[in-house]
Amino acid sequence: AWGWGLQGGSRLWVLEAPRSLCAHACAQTGAGMFTPVSPGRPKDYALPNASWSRDMLDLYDRFLAMTKEGLWKRIPSYNNVLDHIPGKALRGLPSRKKDTRLFLRSIEAEGVGFEYVMFLNSSEKRVVCLFQPGSYLEGHPGFAHGGSIATIIDSTIGSCAIFVAGRVMTANLSINYMSPVPLGSVVLVDSKVDKVEGRKVFLSCKVQSVDGGTLHAEATGKDRVQVAQGVCKRVGVGLC
Ligand SMILES: CCCCCCCCCCCCCCCC(=O)SCCNC(=O)CCNC(=O)[C@H](O)C(C)(C)COP(=O)(O)OP(=O)(O)OC[C@H]1O[C@@H](n2cnc3c(N)ncnc32)[C@H](O)[C@@H]1OP(=O)(O)O
C-alpha cells in the first residue's frame, strides 16, 4: 500500500514510500505486462506501434521474453505520471491538471518524438530504456538534440531512482556525449542505482547502440528522495 513515513530535519522532509508502492502501483499481470491501477485505462504508450523500427521491435521482443523469467518487468508509460499511482495513493498529491502531460509524451504523433519503453530489474536496481528518437527531436541535422538525450537519460535514471527509493527530484545530472545519436536509430539507455546515502541516490547511465559497438553517452546522476516542506505544505500531504 502507499504509505508516507515522514522524517525530517529542520528543512527537509523525507517521504519514505515503501518499495512495494511501485510494485503495487503497477500490478503485473500476464507476460510481464503491467495493468494500470488507476480507474479507467489511460493509453499505455510503451507498446509497439507502426513507427517502431525492426531493431526496436526485436529489442522489445528480447526484453519482453526476459519478463517471463520474472527478473524484468515492463514499465507502462502514460502521458501523465499520476496515472502510474494507485487511486487511493493520489491523496495529497497535486490534483491532475487536464492540460499537463509528461514531457516525453507531449508529441502525440507516433514516431516523431520520444518512442521508448522502459524495463525494470529490481534485484539489479536497474532500469533499461529502449529509445528510438524521432525526427522532431533533431539538433544537428540528422542527429538527436543533446537535450533530448539528456531528457531520456534524466527520465530513465529518474524512474530507476523512483523504483528503488521512492519519490525523487534530480539534484545533479552530468553527461558526457561521445557519439551523436542518429534520428530513427535505436539506443539502449541503461541506468542503475550505484548507492543510496540517506536521502541521496547516486546513479549511473550509459547510452549505447543496440550492438553495443558505440557508446553514445554516459552520465552520472544524483537524485534526492524528499519533498521540500513548502511543496509538502502546498499539496497538503497532511503529515507535514
Ligand atoms: C510511483 C511509480 C511511478 C513509476 C513510473 C514513472 C514513470 C515516469 C517517470 C518519469 C520520471 C521523471 C523524472 C524527472 C526528474 C526530473 O526532471 S526532476 C526536475 C529537475 N530537478 C529539480 O527541479 C530539482 C530542483 N532542486 C531541488 O528541488 C533541490 O535542490 C533538491 C534537489 C531537492 C535538493 O534540495 P534539498 O533536499 O533541500 O538538499 P540540500 O539540503 O540543499 O542538500 C542536501 C544534500 O544534497 C546535496 N545536494 C543538493 N543538491 C545537490 C546538487 N545539485 N549536486 C550535488 N549535491 C547536491 C547537498 O550537498 C547536501 O549534501 P550533504 O550536505 O547532505 O552531504
The ligand as a Gaussian input file, in Angstrom:
#p B3LYP/6-31G(d) Opt

LIG

0 1
 C        5.065000       5.744000      -8.481000
 C        5.618000       4.859000      -9.611000
 C        5.889000       5.649000     -10.860000
 C        6.830000       4.918000     -11.738000
 C        6.781000       5.239000     -13.210000
 C        7.180000       6.610000     -13.514000
 C        7.242000       6.869000     -14.975000
 C        7.511000       8.310000     -15.346000
 C        8.663000       8.852000     -14.514000
 C        9.316000       9.971000     -15.156000
 C       10.478000      10.343000     -14.255000
 C       10.789000      11.787000     -14.469000
 C       11.975000      12.175000     -13.635000
 C       12.164000      13.583000     -13.953000
 C       13.256000      14.127000     -12.925000
 C       13.185000      15.453000     -13.029000
 O       13.243000      16.153000     -14.040000
 S       13.236000      16.386000     -11.509000
 C       13.219000      18.018000     -12.072000
 C       14.604000      18.618000     -12.087000
 N       15.100000      18.762000     -10.742000
 C       14.685000      19.794000      -9.974000
 O       13.905000      20.639000     -10.382000
 C       15.234000      19.809000      -8.585000
 C       15.464000      21.247000      -8.121000
 N       16.266000      21.178000      -6.902000
 C       15.661000      20.939000      -5.719000
 O       14.470000      20.795000      -5.593000
 C       16.586000      20.831000      -4.548000
 O       17.823000      21.442000      -4.818000
 C       16.844000      19.336000      -4.219000
 C       17.447000      18.627000      -5.406000
 C       15.520000      18.667000      -3.834000
 C       17.835000      19.272000      -3.073000
 O       17.326000      20.129000      -2.095000
 P       17.452000      19.693000      -0.580000
 O       16.830000      18.384000      -0.374000
 O       16.988000      20.846000       0.221000
 O       19.007000      19.444000      -0.462000
 P       20.033000      20.329000       0.351000
 O       19.614000      20.396000       1.790000
 O       20.293000      21.563000      -0.402000
 O       21.314000      19.380000       0.236000
 C       21.198000      18.094000       0.875000
 C       22.336000      17.294000       0.367000
 O       22.231000      17.062000      -1.040000
 C       23.379000      17.592000      -1.694000
 N       22.946000      18.244000      -2.937000
 C       21.871000      19.033000      -3.098000
 N       21.808000      19.486000      -4.369000
 C       22.898000      18.970000      -4.996000
 C       23.418000      19.070000      -6.312000
 N       22.794000      19.792000      -7.239000
 N       24.551000      18.415000      -6.618000
 C       25.176000      17.679000      -5.685000
 N       24.757000      17.548000      -4.407000
 C       23.624000      18.181000      -4.081000
 C       23.947000      18.643000      -0.751000
 O       25.341000      18.750000      -0.962000
 C       23.672000      18.032000       0.593000
 O       24.631000      17.032000       0.825000
 P       25.001000      16.689000       2.378000
 O       25.447000      18.001000       2.977000
 O       23.736000      16.186000       2.998000
 O       26.091000      15.680000       2.261000

